[in-house]
Amino acid sequence: MNSAKTSKKKLSEYQVEDLKEIFLDVVKKISSKIILLEIGNDFINVGLAKSQKNKLFIKKIFRQSLPEEALDKSIPSDPISFGLFLKQIINENNFHTKRVAVVLSSDACYTRLIEIPEDVEEKNSINFLENPNSGIQIPISLENSDFEIHLTNLPKKEHNNKIFNKYFLTSIPKKNVDIVLESINNANLELCSIQMSHMCIANLLKSEINKLNQDQLIISIDLLDEFTQFVIFDRTGPLLIKRLASIRNYPSIDEMKKINILNNDKSKNSKIKSTSENYHELSKLDVKVLLREIKQAFNHFLNDNNLEKKGKIFLSGRNSQHNNLVDLIGGNLEMDVALISPIRNDLLKEFSYDPDQINQFSMSRIVGLGLTLIKDNTFIDHSSNKEFIIKYFSSKDLNKDDNNKNMKNIENNKNNKVNKITDSMNSVNQFNKENLNIKDKADTKTKKEETKKDLPPLPNLNIKDKANTKTKKEETKKDLPPLPNQKNNKNQNNIKKPFKQRDKVNIQKDKVESKKNKSFKMDTSFLKDG
């Protein structure tokens, strides 16, 4: 449209700005650089990329937030306004190129495994799928969608005496593709590629996918704010895409700045109390739902396809930055877990960004989109790709720990058995000693008893000893004579008493008898005097 307008002008009518625009337009057309555009749920990531000697260079990365109503599952709601907005920000950032590659969320497409008869060759599989008489039932209209399929290595299935191969289907409605094309055209750009997010992750993990054995699978866990994208890969590509629960969001860049300032203030002034603004590591409860869904999704996939393979998990996305997330997932699922740094991919030679504005862990998809620019990376050596994995949990280490614990338990059991044996021996020895002591005591007792039995009995001595121990009061009480009214008076009088006490008793008797013998006599002397 611009070229048509300028062609009507005369040379004298051209101004400096018009010449500048023409020159920039020519530069953009001949430029080998490509704009990378990631369209999310409420944001876009934009970067400028070029490929040189099988190495990727990405510069001028920036992120722009958008209103929620501007996008619907990564598809612009208004292609005109979105195109004009995109054109404005690209001109402001001096992106001198017209070509653009776009990555959309996997939510915008339909994916599933389909079964095609074995006698149909792979090159004819698309035609067979488009044939309405093929008998394949798909809940979408393939005529109104752009799709692609690829043959997988999954076990073949037999049905009605026929053998079927399993293909993976990816389909996006044509109306959504048309909206994206219209938006790009309104931005005065040329669309050269549309990729889905799971394919960008596959490009990012290609070096790890190529290392897979026949009994291994890769599980990609892309931890986003809204949800978690779960993808299973083998060497042929994706096999299953599922949307899982999200976890607690990792603090944003601005939030981390506030936390760092608060921690610095605390270190200077210990009186400052801790607040809820501090970052707290995840607990098992925080990832309980996610762990359950990962386990269920993977086990169902294995059961549905009759597989006995092990999975290796790769974490990406902004929420993969939690400090203990790798250990939590690996320890609870008993699987190998790796945290990747997308900007440390060995095919990425340069990635320039502002860390105060961009989080590198949220750049997985746009980096994977850029890797599609490398034409042939099949024979590239990835042995230097060591910094790509920044954290790793090995299930073998867990088994070693279990073995060490088991060995310790075995040793402890052995020691306990030895201790029990020694204790039992000691108890036996103590028992024997006690028996010997009892025997010795019994022997001493028998000897004493024998000596006692040999001595003659002394009953009279025992009576005298008891009598001697009695007090004088008791003796006096027993030796006193009974009162006259007592019946046993005569018998008591016949008891022999000691000499002194007998005299006292006689005196008392005389007194009593004198009292008895005395009678009342009246004194009559006073009568004589009268």
PAMITOR-914111 format. One line per field, with one value per residue (C-alpha): residue number from 1; x, y, z. Coordinates in steps of 0.2 Angstrom, whole numbers, plus 5000, padded with zeros to 4 digits. Example, Ala and Ser with C-alpha at 12.3 -4.5 7.8 and 13.67 -1.06 7.14 Angstrom:
! residues 2
pos: (1, 2)
x: (5062, 5068)
y: (4978, 4995)
z: (5039, 5036)
This chain:
! residues 530
pos: (1, 2, 3, 4, 5, 6, 7, 8, 9, 10, 11, 12, 13, 14, 15, 16, 17, 18, 19, 20, 21, 22, 23, 24, 25, 26, 27, 28, 29, 30, 31, 32, 33, 34, 35, 36, 37, 38, 39, 40, 41, 42, 43, 44, 45, 46, 47, 48, 49, 50, 51, 52, 53, 54, 55, 56, 57, 58, 59, 60, 61, 62, 63, 64, 65, 66, 67, 68, 69, 70, 71, 72, 73, 74, 75, 76, 77, 78, 79, 80, 81, 82, 83, 84, 85, 86, 87, 88, 89, 90, 91, 92, 93, 94, 95, 96, 97, 98, 99, 100, 101, 102, 103, 104, 105, 106, 107, 108, 109, 110, 111, 112, 113, 114, 115, 116, 117, 118, 119, 120, 121, 122, 123, 124, 125, 126, 127, 128, 129, 130, 131, 132, 133, 134, 135, 136, 137, 138, 139, 140, 141, 142, 143, 144, 145, 146, 147, 148, 149, 150, 151, 152, 153, 154, 155, 156, 157, 158, 159, 160, 161, 162, 163, 164, 165, 166, 167, 168, 169, 170, 171, 172, 173, 174, 175, 176, 177, 178, 179, 180, 181, 182, 183, 184, 185, 186, 187, 188, 189, 190, 191, 192, 193, 194, 195, 196, 197, 198, 199, 200, 201, 202, 203, 204, 205, 206, 207, 208, 209, 210, 211, 212, 213, 214, 215, 216, 217, 218, 219, 220, 221, 222, 223, 224, 225, 226, 227, 228, 229, 230, 231, 232, 233, 234, 235, 236, 237, 238, 239, 240, 241, 242, 243, 244, 245, 246, 247, 248, 249, 250, 251, 252, 253, 254, 255, 256, 257, 258, 259, 260, 261, 262, 263, 264, 265, 266, 267, 268, 269, 270, 271, 272, 273, 274, 275, 276, 277, 278, 279, 280, 281, 282, 283, 284, 285, 286, 287, 288, 289, 290, 291, 292, 293, 294, 295, 296, 297, 298, 299, 300, 301, 302, 303, 304, 305, 306, 307, 308, 309, 310, 311, 312, 313, 314, 315, 316, 317, 318, 319, 320, 321, 322, 323, 324, 325, 326, 327, 328, 329, 330, 331, 332, 333, 334, 335, 336, 337, 338, 339, 340, 341, 342, 343, 344, 345, 346, 347, 348, 349, 350, 351, 352, 353, 354, 355, 356, 357, 358, 359, 360, 361, 362, 363, 364, 365, 366, 367, 368, 369, 370, 371, 372, 373, 374, 375, 376, 377, 378, 379, 380, 381, 382, 383, 384, 385, 386, 387, 388, 389, 390, 391, 392, 393, 394, 395, 396, 397, 398, 399, 400, 401, 402, 403, 404, 405, 406, 407, 408, 409, 410, 411, 412, 413, 414, 415, 416, 417, 418, 419, 420, 421, 422, 423, 424, 425, 426, 427, 428, 429, 430, 431, 432, 433, 434, 435, 436, 437, 438, 439, 440, 441, 442, 443, 444, 445, 446, 447, 448, 449, 450, 451, 452, 453, 454, 455, 456, 457, 458, 459, 460, 461, 462, 463, 464, 465, 466, 467, 468, 469, 470, 471, 472, 473, 474, 475, 476, 477, 478, 479, 480, 481, 482, 483, 484, 485, 486, 487, 488, 489, 490, 491, 492, 493, 494, 495, 496, 497, 498, 499, 500, 501, 502, 503, 504, 505, 506, 507, 508, 509, 510, 511, 512, 513, 514, 515, 516, 517, 518, 519, 520, 521, 522, 523, 524, 525, 526, 527, 528, 529, 530)
x: (5000, 5014, 5023, 5007, 5005, 5023, 5023, 5010, 5022, 5034, 5052, 5050, 5036, 5047, 5053, 5067, 5055, 5048, 5065, 5069, 5054, 5057, 5075, 5070, 5057, 5070, 5081, 5067, 5064, 5082, 5086, 5089, 5083, 5066, 5054, 5050, 5032, 5025, 5006, 5001, 4985, 4987, 5004, 5016, 5035, 5045, 5063, 5074, 5083, 5095, 5104, 5122, 5133, 5120, 5120, 5105, 5107, 5092, 5092, 5080, 5069, 5054, 5038, 5022, 5006, 4989, 4971, 4963, 4950, 4963, 4967, 4956, 4967, 4982, 4971, 4968, 4950, 4952, 4965, 4965, 4969, 4981, 4990, 4992, 4998, 5011, 5017, 5019, 5030, 5040, 5044, 5048, 5061, 5069, 5066, 5071, 5064, 5047, 5047, 5039, 5037, 5023, 5021, 5004, 4998, 4994, 4976, 4973, 4974, 4967, 4979, 4976, 4982, 4974, 4975, 4978, 4979, 4996, 4994, 4993, 5010, 5015, 5016, 4998, 4992, 4985, 4975, 4968, 4964, 4955, 4945, 4927, 4926, 4941, 4930, 4941, 4930, 4937, 4926, 4933, 4931, 4948, 4941, 4940, 4957, 4975, 4983, 4998, 5001, 5017, 5020, 5025, 5034, 5020, 5015, 5003, 4985, 4975, 4956, 4944, 4959, 4968, 4984, 4984, 4999, 4997, 4999, 4999, 4987, 4989, 4975, 4971, 4955, 4957, 4947, 4960, 4974, 4966, 4964, 4983, 4987, 4976, 4984, 5001, 4996, 4989, 5006, 5014, 5023, 5025, 5021, 5034, 5030, 5017, 5022, 5013, 5020, 5023, 5033, 5044, 5047, 5052, 5065, 5072, 5073, 5079, 5096, 5089, 5076, 5089, 5097, 5082, 5083, 5069, 5063, 5063, 5051, 5053, 5040, 5039, 5032, 5029, 5024, 5014, 5004, 4987, 4990, 5004, 5007, 5010, 5018, 5026, 5039, 5048, 5061, 5047, 5040, 5025, 5013, 5002, 4997, 4987, 4983, 4986, 4984, 4995, 5006, 5009, 5017, 5035, 5037, 5039, 5054, 5047, 5041, 5059, 5066, 5055, 5059, 5078, 5076, 5067, 5080, 5094, 5084, 5082, 5101, 5104, 5091, 5087, 5072, 5062, 5049, 5047, 5032, 5022, 5031, 5046, 5048, 5044, 5049, 5036, 5029, 5023, 5005, 5008, 5012, 5001, 4987, 5001, 5010, 4994, 4989, 5007, 5007, 4989, 4992, 5008, 5001, 4986, 4996, 5007, 4992, 4982, 4997, 5004, 5020, 5033, 5044, 5052, 5049, 5062, 5054, 5061, 5054, 5052, 5042, 5042, 5036, 5050, 5061, 5055, 5071, 5065, 5053, 5065, 5068, 5049, 5044, 5058, 5057, 5038, 5037, 5054, 5059, 5073, 5069, 5079, 5077, 5083, 5089, 5082, 5095, 5109, 5105, 5121, 5113, 5109, 5125, 5118, 5102, 5102, 5089, 5086, 5085, 5076, 5062, 5063, 5063, 5074, 5064, 5048, 5058, 5057, 5044, 5052, 5069, 5062, 5053, 5070, 5078, 5066, 5077, 5092, 5089, 5098, 5103, 5101, 5120, 5125, 5135, 5127, 5140, 5144, 5126, 5131, 5125, 5108, 5102, 5105, 5097, 5095, 5087, 5092, 5081, 5097, 5102, 5086, 5089, 5106, 5099, 5087, 5100, 5111, 5096, 5093, 5111, 5111, 5095, 5103, 5118, 5108, 5098, 5114, 5120, 5103, 5104, 5122, 5117, 5102, 5113, 5126, 5112, 5104, 5121, 5124, 5106, 5110, 5127, 5118, 5105, 5118, 5127, 5110, 5107, 5125, 5121, 5105, 5113, 5127, 5113, 5103, 5119, 5123, 5105, 5105, 5121, 5114, 5098, 5108, 5118, 5101, 5094, 5110, 5108, 5096, 5080, 5080, 5062, 5064, 5078, 5066, 5052, 5065, 5071, 5053, 5050, 5066, 5061, 5044, 5044, 5042, 5025, 5018, 5026, 5018, 5001, 5002, 5009, 4995, 4982, 4965, 4951, 4940, 4925, 4935, 4931, 4949, 4954, 4960, 4970, 4978, 4983, 4992, 5004, 5021, 5027, 5044, 5049, 5047, 5031, 5023, 5026, 5017, 5003, 5002, 5002, 4987, 4978, 4980, 4973, 4958, 4955, 4956, 4943, 4932, 4934, 4931, 4913, 4904, 4904, 4897, 4908, 4898, 4910, 4901, 4886, 4897, 4902, 4885)
y: (5000, 5012, 5008, 5012, 5029, 5034, 5029, 5042, 5055, 5065, 5066, 5084, 5080, 5068, 5074, 5068, 5058, 5049, 5044, 5038, 5027, 5020, 5016, 5008, 4998, 4991, 4987, 4977, 4967, 4962, 4960, 4942, 4946, 4940, 4947, 4934, 4937, 4927, 4930, 4925, 4926, 4945, 4949, 4948, 4945, 4953, 4950, 4952, 4936, 4931, 4915, 4914, 4898, 4888, 4899, 4910, 4928, 4936, 4955, 4969, 4958, 4966, 4962, 4971, 4968, 4969, 4971, 4954, 4958, 4961, 4942, 4926, 4911, 4919, 4925, 4944, 4949, 4965, 4961, 4980, 4988, 4974, 4976, 4995, 4993, 4980, 4991, 5006, 4996, 4989, 5006, 5013, 4999, 5001, 4983, 4985, 4969, 4964, 4946, 4939, 4922, 4919, 4907, 4904, 4895, 4877, 4881, 4888, 4871, 4854, 4839, 4820, 4803, 4795, 4778, 4775, 4758, 4751, 4749, 4767, 4775, 4790, 4801, 4797, 4799, 4817, 4812, 4797, 4808, 4821, 4808, 4808, 4789, 4785, 4781, 4792, 4801, 4818, 4831, 4845, 4849, 4846, 4855, 4871, 4869, 4869, 4853, 4842, 4824, 4814, 4796, 4790, 4776, 4770, 4752, 4747, 4743, 4729, 4731, 4720, 4710, 4726, 4734, 4753, 4765, 4779, 4797, 4813, 4827, 4845, 4856, 4875, 4882, 4892, 4907, 4909, 4908, 4921, 4933, 4931, 4934, 4950, 4957, 4954, 4963, 4977, 4979, 4980, 4964, 4947, 4931, 4917, 4905, 4900, 4888, 4881, 4882, 4864, 4863, 4877, 4868, 4853, 4863, 4870, 4852, 4844, 4840, 4830, 4822, 4815, 4807, 4797, 4778, 4766, 4765, 4783, 4798, 4816, 4826, 4845, 4854, 4872, 4882, 4897, 4909, 4903, 4884, 4871, 4864, 4845, 4838, 4820, 4818, 4804, 4805, 4807, 4823, 4826, 4812, 4820, 4838, 4842, 4857, 4854, 4865, 4879, 4882, 4897, 4911, 4915, 4933, 4945, 4956, 4971, 4960, 4952, 4969, 4974, 4958, 4961, 4979, 4972, 4959, 4972, 4983, 4968, 4964, 4982, 4983, 4966, 4974, 4974, 4960, 4948, 4951, 4941, 4950, 4938, 4924, 4907, 4891, 4878, 4865, 4848, 4854, 4868, 4856, 4842, 4844, 4846, 4830, 4820, 4826, 4823, 4806, 4802, 4809, 4800, 4783, 4784, 4787, 4772, 4761, 4767, 4764, 4748, 4756, 4752, 4767, 4779, 4798, 4812, 4829, 4846, 4861, 4878, 4894, 4908, 4898, 4885, 4896, 4891, 4885, 4868, 4864, 4851, 4841, 4842, 4835, 4822, 4816, 4813, 4806, 4797, 4803, 4812, 4831, 4845, 4864, 4872, 4889, 4893, 4907, 4894, 4883, 4879, 4884, 4902, 4912, 4929, 4934, 4952, 4958, 4969, 4958, 4972, 4970, 4952, 4936, 4923, 4908, 4915, 4915, 4897, 4898, 4913, 4905, 4889, 4899, 4907, 4889, 4885, 4898, 4886, 4876, 4860, 4856, 4837, 4834, 4848, 4842, 4846, 4839, 4857, 4859, 4858, 4874, 4872, 4861, 4872, 4861, 4842, 4828, 4810, 4796, 4785, 4797, 4793, 4775, 4777, 4786, 4772, 4759, 4768, 4769, 4751, 4747, 4757, 4749, 4732, 4737, 4744, 4727, 4717, 4728, 4726, 4708, 4707, 4718, 4707, 4692, 4700, 4706, 4689, 4682, 4694, 4691, 4672, 4676, 4687, 4673, 4660, 4672, 4675, 4657, 4654, 4668, 4660, 4643, 4651, 4660, 4644, 4635, 4648, 4647, 4629, 4629, 4642, 4631, 4616, 4625, 4631, 4614, 4607, 4619, 4613, 4623, 4635, 4639, 4645, 4658, 4665, 4668, 4676, 4687, 4693, 4695, 4705, 4717, 4722, 4738, 4740, 4747, 4732, 4721, 4732, 4731, 4712, 4710, 4721, 4711, 4710, 4721, 4712, 4711, 4701, 4682, 4676, 4685, 4669, 4663, 4680, 4680, 4663, 4670, 4673, 4690, 4698, 4702, 4721, 4721, 4707, 4719, 4733, 4722, 4716, 4734, 4738, 4722, 4728, 4745, 4737, 4725, 4739, 4749, 4734, 4730, 4748, 4752, 4769, 4774, 4789, 4800, 4801, 4811, 4827, 4819, 4816, 4834, 4840)
z: (5000, 5004, 4988, 4978, 4986, 4983, 4965, 4961, 4968, 4957, 4962, 4967, 4979, 4989, 5006, 5017, 5028, 5013, 5006, 5024, 5024, 5007, 5012, 5029, 5019, 5007, 5022, 5031, 5015, 5013, 5031, 5037, 5054, 5060, 5074, 5087, 5094, 5108, 5111, 5128, 5138, 5143, 5136, 5122, 5121, 5107, 5102, 5086, 5081, 5067, 5063, 5059, 5057, 5066, 5081, 5087, 5092, 5100, 5105, 5110, 5121, 5129, 5137, 5135, 5146, 5137, 5144, 5146, 5133, 5120, 5118, 5119, 5120, 5112, 5098, 5096, 5099, 5087, 5073, 5067, 5084, 5089, 5072, 5074, 5092, 5086, 5072, 5085, 5097, 5083, 5076, 5093, 5096, 5078, 5072, 5054, 5047, 5040, 5044, 5060, 5068, 5080, 5094, 5101, 5117, 5115, 5121, 5104, 5095, 5096, 5099, 5101, 5096, 5081, 5073, 5055, 5047, 5045, 5026, 5024, 5021, 5031, 5016, 5012, 5030, 5027, 5012, 5021, 5036, 5025, 5017, 5025, 5021, 5032, 5047, 5059, 5071, 5076, 5085, 5074, 5056, 5047, 5032, 5042, 5051, 5047, 5054, 5054, 5059, 5063, 5065, 5083, 5090, 5101, 5101, 5087, 5090, 5083, 5080, 5070, 5063, 5057, 5064, 5066, 5068, 5081, 5074, 5084, 5077, 5080, 5073, 5074, 5067, 5051, 5057, 5071, 5058, 5048, 5063, 5066, 5048, 5048, 5063, 5056, 5040, 5049, 5058, 5040, 5043, 5034, 5043, 5040, 5053, 5066, 5080, 5095, 5112, 5114, 5098, 5104, 5120, 5109, 5100, 5116, 5123, 5107, 5113, 5128, 5117, 5105, 5120, 5124, 5125, 5120, 5138, 5142, 5140, 5143, 5153, 5150, 5165, 5160, 5176, 5171, 5181, 5175, 5173, 5171, 5154, 5154, 5138, 5135, 5122, 5114, 5100, 5087, 5096, 5107, 5112, 5125, 5130, 5145, 5156, 5174, 5190, 5194, 5209, 5220, 5209, 5211, 5216, 5202, 5198, 5208, 5222, 5223, 5224, 5239, 5247, 5245, 5252, 5267, 5270, 5269, 5282, 5293, 5293, 5298, 5311, 5319, 5328, 5312, 5313, 5299, 5288, 5275, 5261, 5263, 5251, 5259, 5251, 5244, 5255, 5250, 5253, 5240, 5226, 5232, 5218, 5205, 5210, 5210, 5193, 5185, 5192, 5186, 5169, 5166, 5173, 5162, 5147, 5150, 5154, 5138, 5127, 5136, 5140, 5153, 5152, 5164, 5163, 5165, 5170, 5164, 5172, 5164, 5166, 5178, 5193, 5191, 5201, 5218, 5227, 5233, 5218, 5210, 5226, 5230, 5213, 5212, 5230, 5229, 5212, 5213, 5196, 5188, 5188, 5179, 5180, 5163, 5160, 5142, 5139, 5142, 5127, 5118, 5101, 5108, 5106, 5112, 5122, 5127, 5139, 5154, 5170, 5179, 5166, 5160, 5169, 5159, 5165, 5156, 5139, 5136, 5122, 5113, 5113, 5106, 5093, 5088, 5087, 5072, 5062, 5063, 5047, 5051, 5069, 5067, 5067, 5080, 5094, 5111, 5122, 5128, 5134, 5152, 5159, 5151, 5167, 5182, 5195, 5195, 5205, 5202, 5207, 5208, 5223, 5231, 5229, 5236, 5251, 5253, 5251, 5264, 5275, 5273, 5276, 5291, 5297, 5294, 5303, 5317, 5317, 5318, 5332, 5341, 5339, 5345, 5359, 5363, 5363, 5374, 5385, 5386, 5390, 5403, 5410, 5410, 5419, 5431, 5434, 5437, 5449, 5458, 5458, 5466, 5478, 5482, 5484, 5495, 5505, 5507, 5512, 5525, 5531, 5532, 5542, 5554, 5556, 5559, 5572, 5579, 5579, 5588, 5603, 5617, 5619, 5634, 5637, 5655, 5650, 5637, 5651, 5663, 5649, 5645, 5664, 5666, 5652, 5660, 5669, 5688, 5686, 5677, 5691, 5704, 5695, 5694, 5712, 5720, 5730, 5723, 5730, 5743, 5731, 5719, 5718, 5717, 5733, 5741, 5727, 5725, 5743, 5741, 5728, 5734, 5733, 5735, 5753, 5753, 5743, 5755, 5770, 5761, 5758, 5776, 5782, 5770, 5776, 5794, 5790, 5781, 5795, 5808, 5799, 5798, 5817, 5822, 5826, 5828, 5847, 5854, 5865, 5881, 5892, 5889, 5899, 5914, 5916, 5916)
